[in-house]
Amino acid sequence: LSHFVEDNIEYVAAFITDISYRKKLEVERLKYMEELETIVKLRTEALEKVNQGLVKEVRERKATELALRESQNLYELIADNYPNGTINILDKEFNFLVSGGKDFINHQKIASSERTGSSFLVNFSTEKQKQLKAYFLNGLKGYPGSCEHEIGDKTIIMHTVPIKNSNGIIDKLLVVEENITEQKKAEKEVRNALSKERDLNEMKSRFVSMASHEFRTPLTTILS
């Protein structure tokens, strides 16, 4: 409605507009809005679930990584404090994953902190590499074992134990090198002492035999 004055007379103008189509569009718009709100709500809920799942996954991954780091630190702590040799964990290619020990056996010619990723076999002779490969492959088949070898002036006994992953598959080797040089020296000294004792006993036996023989004739004469 609108009003106007003409010749001092007030008039009212009424405008009538058909808004049926607009109302129809309004109803459709409200319908679409409701559908959109439903879709947004569903997507929001789905995203929240996904986010919750991601958060859980991230937490689990972080917990796993933390456990792995703690396990790695524990391995390294044990290895670094092994008193009479080295403790090593090798992968399937015989590369170091963990290595350390107070009595470090330096056949690698590099520090224990720098050994990770390098090959256990690299500084051995070709013939010795073949022997150790066969020995390690036997370990990867599930057979623990021990062998001795010389490194410089040291005698080393090597113990190999297969390690299984969470799926029960052997993918690592625990290799413990024990320096038994002093033990070997002690064994040699004991063998030498036993050999001297045997020689001394033989000398005593020969002396008694000779003395008995030498005294037999004059004693027989005297007795006669």
C-alpha positions, 0 to 999 in steps of 0.5 A: 500500500502507498498513499499520495495527495493530489488536489488536496485529496488523499489517495491510496494505491494498492499494488498486488503482486503474485509471489507464488513462484517466490514462495515456492522457491522459498520452500525449496530453498528451506528444503535445500538448506535442511538437506545441506545442514543434514549433509554438513552434520553427517560430514562433520560427524564423519570428520570427527570420527576420522579425526578421532581415528587419526588422533588415536592412530597418531597416539598409537604410532607415537606410543609405538615409536616411543616403545621402539626408542626405549627398546633401542635405548635399552639395547644400546645401554646393554650393548655399551655396558657389556663387559667382555666383548661386544653385543651386536644386532644385525639385519638380514644383510648383516649390517649393524642395527645396534653395536657396543661393548666396554671391551670393544673388539675393533675389527671394524676399525670404526667407533661403535657409534658409527657402525650403525648401517655398516656391514659386519663383514666389511673388514674381514678377509674374503675367506673369512667373509664366506665362513661368517656368511654361511654361519649367519645364514644358518642363524637366519634359518633358525639355528643358534650357534657358536664359533671361534676366530682370531682378530689380531692378537685376540681370540673371540668366541661368537654366539649367534641367536636368531631374532623373530619379528612380531609376525614370527619371521626371523629378520635379525640376528643377535651376535655376541662376541666374547673376548676369551683371550685371557681364558685361552692364555690361562688354558695354555698355562694350565696345559703347560703346567700339566705337561711339566707335571707329567714330565716331572712324574716321568723323571721321578719314575725313571729315577726310582727305576734306575735307583732300584736297578743300581742298588739291586746288585750290591744289596744282593752281594751284601745279602749273600 
